[in-house]
Amino acid sequence: MNLFDKNMSENTIKFQRKLWENPWGYAESFFIGFGLMLTGFFLEVFAGSEHIVTVSYPYNIFILFGYILVLFVLYKKFADKQLIRWLTKVPASISSIVLITILVMFMGIIPQVPSTNNLINNLGLNRITTNWAFLLILFQFLTCLGLISIKRILQFKWSNFGFILNHVGLFLALTAGMLGTGDLQRLSINLYEEKPSWIATDAQNNQLELPFAFYLKDFVIEEYAPKLALIDNSTGSISQNKGNNLYLVEKDETYFFNNFEVTVEDYLPNAIRFGMRYEPVNEIGAPPAAFISVKNIENDSIQKGWISSGSFRYSYESLKINDAYSMVMTIPEAKKFSSDIDILTKEGERISTVLEVNKPFKFRGYKIYQLSYDDKMGKWSNLSVLELVKDPWLPLIYLGIFMMIAGAIYMFWMGNKITKNE
Amino acid sequence: MTWIDFPFYSSITGFLWVLGLIFLVVSYKKQTLIKIAHLLFLLGWAMLITFVVKLWIELDRPPMRTLGETRLWYATFLPLIGFITYIRWKYKWFLAYSILMAAMFLAINYLNPETYSKTLMPALQSPWFIPHVLVYLFSYAVLAASSIVAIKGWYDSYKGNFNIETLKLADNLVYIGFAFLTLGLLFGALWAKEAWGHYWTWDPKEVWAFLTWMGYLIYIHYRHFHNHKTKQALTILALAFVVLLVCWFGVNYLPVANTSVHTYTN
């Protein structure tokens, strides 16, 4: 990329320009950007990220309005200043986008967990989202974005409509998302069947008393049928189809595995072994079992036997079909899990609802999610874990997101016609 | 088990579509044949929709719980986006592409009957799943096309007969593709909020999707203001596509992969 490149007008004749001469171009932009980044890394090494405090209500509101006001005043009163002119031009935007991209690329390559590498730890490359370098560049980016948005809003034209939707939408979504983290509350709570619970735990493992209680009436898991798999006796790993697309066990179905023809003669969703065979029972921890017959196509020999996926209570059972292979049954996967709950308020109200993955329930500013359960117990779990999320900034973030969606549709429809006509 | 009817319906649909594609190709020579191609596409599509409606009624739930069922939806909606794009932009190859992709999904289902019942984990059973994947599918296709145009641009300028119209075509494709990319990213965010409680968690796939988005953002801004710097623009476009490929295929091989919700290997 040619760094000593003039700014906007491409049609003008090239002229030599000194660094920091008016107006600033790419060289100055990247110079400033790298300066910010170095300052950030310097702060990381000598001050660390632990000092970064998240602001919460009402200070984040003040900051949001203060920031927008400052941007407005800067644009209105200081637009003739070198710095402000630079911030509203493309080189400043592109340099900040490029530098953010580089920093996020670190995040995309280096796992964001405590590292054994000192360089990564000291520079904070394993905590990019709270890294000073990232925050400083992001601040420059948002300032450019904010100033440009204000400029286009004040010079409103219908042809700028898509531009404003995209830029203001992104500005809102980003600033509200960042400032909102101080007010974001994510709690998890363990519910046990037929017991009331009101003590939740936050991300730092602090216990918190909720202003209402949950009563878990019933926790239900619907499961898919278990799957059949051919495993290698020596390694214990699945040896057909590279482990993909296993067959669901179904009575009277026949499946082919390499040289074996497997027929499911009987399938019992809940069964335990009595002597030579499995019998259906209605008992906690009774795993699925199937009676299969395996025919070796090469020599027509047939083997029959019971297999079972096992559970937390009973061990699994496989059928060895020759020295190399065995047939097993996988542990059934959850199809759907849901909690039938009552919410009890201090005022004596009782609200009944059913929570399910992808179907959260809104209650008093919280969104309540079905999070997980005791996966060792599987469908016999009487523990249901819920998550409560309070995100008062969400409407503003969604406003930004929906503006961007509208902007994207506008963009699809208009294409780059605007540039074409210029 | 109305999937039993699937081979019947899908083969009729497939037949009509292939016939339509042939007419579409011939219509480059003889303009009027395009109408016949449209008619065949629409008939095939109607057949497919009949099947989806029947399946939905018989299952008594939206068919969205298995891999086979999601493929069925891709095949149903791809022609729709293809037609909208065609009506707006008149790119015939794009219509052909969308029909071909849809037919491919039908063929995958036809050849792998066991995927009818391949299980889908609860978090994926969401109305956002289909639109999220579909718009990404489209976006990648259009952006890949823009890269092909860019390669042509490189080749032409190497030969010394570069035409600015080539870059303008690339621009338009990037605009369309970027619009879909934005939609995919945002649909993903809205879905994540419903399923996992937060709209953005810097999951590795999210990180690379964001990087892809930034790459094309750089291209768009650069092009908008430096209309005549064609070499640099083509370089940026090539780099952005490399990032896209990392996002699409490469993430699973990076050291960050095991923390991702987007890897579905057992």
HADDOCK unambig.tbl for C-alpha pairs under 7 A between the chains (distance, minus, plus):
assign (segid A and resid 1 and name CA) (segid B and resid 232 and name CA) 6.39 0.50 0.50
assign (segid A and resid 8 and name CA) (segid B and resid 225 and name CA) 6.04 0.50 0.50
assign (segid A and resid 8 and name CA) (segid B and resid 226 and name CA) 6.97 0.50 0.50
assign (segid A and resid 10 and name CA) (segid B and resid 226 and name CA) 6.29 0.50 0.50
assign (segid A and resid 10 and name CA) (segid B and resid 228 and name CA) 6.72 0.50 0.50
assign (segid A and resid 94 and name CA) (segid B and resid 218 and name CA) 6.20 0.50 0.50
assign (segid A and resid 97 and name CA) (segid B and resid 214 and name CA) 6.86 0.50 0.50
assign (segid A and resid 97 and name CA) (segid B and resid 218 and name CA) 6.90 0.50 0.50
assign (segid A and resid 101 and name CA) (segid B and resid 211 and name CA) 6.01 0.50 0.50
assign (segid A and resid 101 and name CA) (segid B and resid 214 and name CA) 6.51 0.50 0.50
assign (segid A and resid 108 and name CA) (segid B and resid 204 and name CA) 5.87 0.50 0.50
assign (segid A and resid 108 and name CA) (segid B and resid 207 and name CA) 5.78 0.50 0.50
assign (segid A and resid 108 and name CA) (segid B and resid 208 and name CA) 6.32 0.50 0.50
assign (segid A and resid 108 and name CA) (segid B and resid 256 and name CA) 6.95 0.50 0.50
assign (segid A and resid 109 and name CA) (segid B and resid 254 and name CA) 6.44 0.50 0.50
assign (segid A and resid 109 and name CA) (segid B and resid 255 and name CA) 6.52 0.50 0.50
assign (segid A and resid 109 and name CA) (segid B and resid 256 and name CA) 6.17 0.50 0.50
assign (segid A and resid 110 and name CA) (segid B and resid 255 and name CA) 6.91 0.50 0.50
assign (segid A and resid 110 and name CA) (segid B and resid 256 and name CA) 6.45 0.50 0.50
assign (segid A and resid 111 and name CA) (segid B and resid 255 and name CA) 6.60 0.50 0.50
assign (segid A and resid 111 and name CA) (segid B and resid 256 and name CA) 4.87 0.50 0.50
assign (segid A and resid 245 and name CA) (segid B and resid 114 and name CA) 6.83 0.50 0.50
assign (segid A and resid 245 and name CA) (segid B and resid 115 and name CA) 6.62 0.50 0.50
assign (segid A and resid 245 and name CA) (segid B and resid 118 and name CA) 6.53 0.50 0.50
assign (segid A and resid 247 and name CA) (segid B and resid 114 and name CA) 6.49 0.50 0.50
assign (segid A and resid 334 and name CA) (segid B and resid 121 and name CA) 6.75 0.50 0.50
assign (segid A and resid 335 and name CA) (segid B and resid 121 and name CA) 6.21 0.50 0.50
assign (segid A and resid 335 and name CA) (segid B and resid 122 and name CA) 5.83 0.50 0.50
assign (segid A and resid 336 and name CA) (segid B and resid 122 and name CA) 5.46 0.50 0.50
assign (segid A and resid 357 and name CA) (segid B and resid 122 and name CA) 6.24 0.50 0.50
assign (segid A and resid 357 and name CA) (segid B and resid 123 and name CA) 5.99 0.50 0.50
assign (segid A and resid 357 and name CA) (segid B and resid 195 and name CA) 6.15 0.50 0.50
assign (segid A and resid 358 and name CA) (segid B and resid 123 and name CA) 6.27 0.50 0.50
assign (segid A and resid 358 and name CA) (segid B and resid 126 and name CA) 6.33 0.50 0.50
assign (segid A and resid 358 and name CA) (segid B and resid 194 and name CA) 5.30 0.50 0.50
assign (segid A and resid 358 and name CA) (segid B and resid 195 and name CA) 4.35 0.50 0.50
assign (segid A and resid 359 and name CA) (segid B and resid 194 and name CA) 6.78 0.50 0.50
assign (segid A and resid 360 and name CA) (segid B and resid 194 and name CA) 6.61 0.50 0.50
assign (segid A and resid 389 and name CA) (segid B and resid 197 and name CA) 6.61 0.50 0.50
assign (segid A and resid 401 and name CA) (segid B and resid 186 and name CA) 6.78 0.50 0.50
assign (segid A and resid 405 and name CA) (segid B and resid 183 and name CA) 6.06 0.50 0.50
assign (segid A and resid 408 and name CA) (segid B and resid 179 and name CA) 4.48 0.50 0.50
assign (segid A and resid 408 and name CA) (segid B and resid 182 and name CA) 6.45 0.50 0.50
assign (segid A and resid 408 and name CA) (segid B and resid 183 and name CA) 6.69 0.50 0.50
assign (segid A and resid 409 and name CA) (segid B and resid 179 and name CA) 6.51 0.50 0.50
assign (segid A and resid 411 and name CA) (segid B and resid 175 and name CA) 6.51 0.50 0.50
assign (segid A and resid 411 and name CA) (segid B and resid 176 and name CA) 6.86 0.50 0.50
assign (segid A and resid 411 and name CA) (segid B and resid 179 and name CA) 5.93 0.50 0.50
assign (segid A and resid 412 and name CA) (segid B and resid 175 and name CA) 6.51 0.50 0.50
assign (segid A and resid 412 and name CA) (segid B and resid 176 and name CA) 4.71 0.50 0.50
assign (segid A and resid 412 and name CA) (segid B and resid 179 and name CA) 5.48 0.50 0.50
assign (segid A and resid 415 and name CA) (segid B and resid 172 and name CA) 5.33 0.50 0.50
assign (segid A and resid 415 and name CA) (segid B and resid 175 and name CA) 5.36 0.50 0.50
assign (segid A and resid 415 and name CA) (segid B and resid 176 and name CA) 6.07 0.50 0.50
assign (segid A and resid 416 and name CA) (segid B and resid 171 and name CA) 6.53 0.50 0.50
assign (segid A and resid 416 and name CA) (segid B and resid 172 and name CA) 5.31 0.50 0.50
assign (segid A and resid 416 and name CA) (segid B and resid 175 and name CA) 6.30 0.50 0.50
assign (segid A and resid 419 and name CA) (segid B and resid 224 and name CA) 6.60 0.50 0.50
